[in-house]
Amino acid sequence: MSELVAVLGVPHNPLLKRAMEAGIDEDLRATHENFQDFRGRLEDARPDVLIMVGSDHFRKFFYDNSPAFMIGKASRFQGTHPNEIRTFGLDPMEVPGDVEMATSLLGTEYLNSDSIDFGFSNEWLIDHGWTVPLWFLRPQYDIPIVPIHSNTNMPPLPGPRRFAALGQYLRETIATDGADKRVAIIATGHLATDIGGPRQFLGGDSPDPEFDADAVAWMASGDIDVAIEGCQFDRLASAGNVTLQFLNLLVGLAAANRAPDFAEGTASRFAPGPFFYWDMKDQS
């Protein structure tokens, strides 16, 4: 059997990389320290593979073609897109993929999973939703990944119970996988965040502080039902136009199936970012 050794929930704001490359200003110090801490925790967990749950930002998928959940099944993944290199100063990268684990998550040899109807892609240029967490957490790019895209950006969206079901499915499938690997799950999303409107990056303030406090409390409690109830569409959408990516963090909570060891909405110059960590070693 494989073993789930760690679950992480982190932000992926592409502006963070350039802002912290030249030095760490005071309004980014806590974000930097959390990423450094999580990098060390991930290294201590010694994973053989990283299952990364995020949302493509209208680069591979658009309104004419968007699966609810999709697994990347390739031996190598490249990132990122040219406009992200130009606009955000992100570096091109190449990271190994784990075809064996991706195939296991998809289901049996001939049947998709009974729990989640995944699409899959053998060719996928990943964007900052995956490259930014990797840059902060594993800049060696040496641990194979299985990227999972969730549609949090365009209707119709999967409901919050579907994200919880995905996390439960990942936990159960890892536990029965015959490859005998150490697995870490990295889920990435936002707290209240609004892009392109009057509530964008309010000098470090949140566009919806009440949502941020509630969301961190849902996660810190470890109660998946409370978190699901709080993550209804209208509440997420009212907190900011990309706050729906918080749903990816429900995957982490459901996969861990308990309260996190660390839970914080961390202030930065842009907007508070989610940081959640579960040490899953010796939990079985």
N, C-alpha and C positions, 0 to 999 in steps of 0.2 A: 504494500500500500504506500501511496504517497502521503506526505504530511504537510498540513498547513502550519507554517511556522511564524507567520506575521501577517497582519493586515494593516495597511496604512491608508489614511485619507488626507490628501494634500491639495493645495491650489495649483493652478497651471498658468497663471497670468503671464503672458509672454513679455510684458514690460519689466518683470522682475529681474530677468537675466542681465540685461544691459544696465539696469539701475544698480546692480550689486557687483558688477565686474570691476569697476574702478575703485571701489571702497564701500564700506558699509556705513551709511548715514544713520543717525539716531532713529529716524522714523522707519527704518528697515531692519534695525538690529534684532528685534524679536523674531521677525520672519526668518532672517538669516540663521539665528541660533536654533530655531525649530528645525529648519532644513538640515543643519549640521547634526543635530541630535538624531533626527530620523535616519540620516545617512549612516551614522554609527550603529543605530539599532538594527538597520537592515543588514549591515555587514556582519553584525554579531549573529543574526539569524541564519546566515550562510545558505541562502536559497539557491537552488539549482535552476529555477525558472521564476519569472515574474509574470503573473496574469494582471494585465493593466486594463482597467475599465474606465473609459472616457467617452467623449462625444466629439465626433468629427465636426469641424466648424465650416460647413458648406464648401468643402474642398473635394472630398471624394463623393459625397452625397449631396443632392440638392432636391428641390421639390418634386422633380420628376422620378426620383429613385432613392428611397430611403427606407431600408429595413429597420425594424424595431431594434433588433440585436444582431450583430454580425461579428464573427470571429476571423481574425487574420491567421491564415494557415500558410505560412511561407517560411523558408529556411533563412531568409534575410529580409530585414525591413530597412528602408531608407527614410530619412526625414531631412529637412522639412521642405515646404513649398517655397519657390523663389520669392514670392511677395513677403513671406515671413522672414526670410533672410534679409531682404532690403529694409523692411519696416521696423523689425524688432531686433535686428542684429543677432538672430539665432544662427547657430552653426549647422552646416550640413552634418549628418551623422549616418552611420550604418550600425545596426545592432542585429545580432543573431536572433532567429525565431526558433520556436520549439514546435515542429510539425507534429511530433508524437503527442504532446499534451493538447494541442489544438484539436487533433483528430479525436482524442479521448473525450474532450468537452463537447464535440459535435454530436456524439452518440455512438451507436454501434456501427459496424461496417456498412450496413445497408439502411439503417433507420436513424432519423434525427432523434434528439432527446424527447422523452415523453413530457418533460417539464417546460422546456424553452425551445421554440422554433427558431433556430439560428440560421442566418445566412452565413456565407463564408466568402473570403477573397484570398486568392493566391498572389495577388498583386496589389499592394497598398502602400502608397507614399504617405506616411503618418505625419500629422501636423503637430502643432504645439501642445495639444492636449496630452500627447504622449512624450514628446521630446523634452519639454520643459521639466516635468517630474524626473525624467531620466538624467537630465543635465545636473539637477540638484542632488539626486539621491544615489545615482550610480554613474558618474561621469566617465568611468572606464568603458561603458557600453559593452560589457563582456558577458553579462548574464542573459541568456535567451529569454525572449518575451513572447507572450501570447496577447496581442492587443484585442480588446473587445470594444466595439462601438455600440453605444446606446443612442437612440434617437431622443434627445431632449430639446431639439431645436425647431422642429416643424410638425404641425398637426397632420394626422392624429398621432399623439404621443402615447406610449405605454403608460398605464397608471402606476401609482407608487407600489401597489402590491406586486406588480410584475417585476419591479426592481428588487423588492425583497425576495421574491421567488428566485430571481437570478442569483442572489447571494447565497441563498440556501442550497441551490443546485450546485454552485461552485464548491461549497463546503462538502456536500455529500459526494460529489464526483471525485474530488481530490482524495477523499478518504478511501474510496474504492478503486482508485486508479492503480494499475499494476506496475507502474514504472518505477516505484520506490524513489520518488524525488521529493526534495524539500521545496515547498511552494510558498511564495509570498504574493499577496494580492495588493495591488496599489489602485485605489479608486480616487478619481480626481474630479473636482467640481468647484462650485462657488458657494459662498454665503450670499447675502443680498448684493447683487451687482447689476448695474444698468450701463449699457454700452451705447454711446451715440446720442444720448439724451441729456436733459438738464440735471439728472442725478448721477452723472458719470464722474467718478473719482473726485469726491468732494473734499479734497485736501486731507484725506485719511478718514473722513466720516463715512458712515454707512448710509445708503439710501433708505434703509429700513432697520434701524437698530433693534427694534422689538423682534423682528424676524430672526436676526442673528442670535440674540439671547435665547429665544425659544429653540432655535435649531440646535445650538450647542447643548442645551439642556436635554432635548430629545435624545441626542446621541449619548450624552454622558450617563443618562439613566439606563441605557442598554435595553430599553423597552421598544421593540420593533413596532408593536401595534400603535403606541403613542406617536412614534415617528411617522408611520404611514398616515395616520389621521391628520397630522400637521402638514403633510406634504401634498395636500390637495391642490389641483391646478390653479384655482383662483388665488390661493394664498401665495403660492410660489410666484406666479406671474405678477402679482401686485407688488412684490418685493424688488422687482427688477427684471429686465427682459432676458437675462441669461441666468437668473437664479434657479431656473428649472434644472440646471446641471447639478444642483444639490442632490438630485435623485440618485446620482451615481454613488454618493456617499452612503445611501441606504443599502447599496449592495455590500459595502464593507461591513456595516453594522449587522446585516443578516448573515453574512459569511462568518463573522466572529461569533455571533449569537450570544453576546454578553456585553456588559459595559466596557468601554475602552480604558486602557491604562493611562491615557493622556487625551484630553479633549479641550480644545481652545479655539476661539475665534480670534485670530492674532491680528492686531492693528498694523497697518502699513500706510504709506502715503497714498495708496490707490484705494483700497477698500479692505475691510477685515477678511482674512483668509482662513479657511478651515484646516485645522491640524488635528488628526485623530490617529491614535496608535493602539493596536492590540498585540501584545506578545502572546503568540499561540503555541509556543514550544511547550511540550509536556502537558498539553490540554486534553489529549485524547485519553 
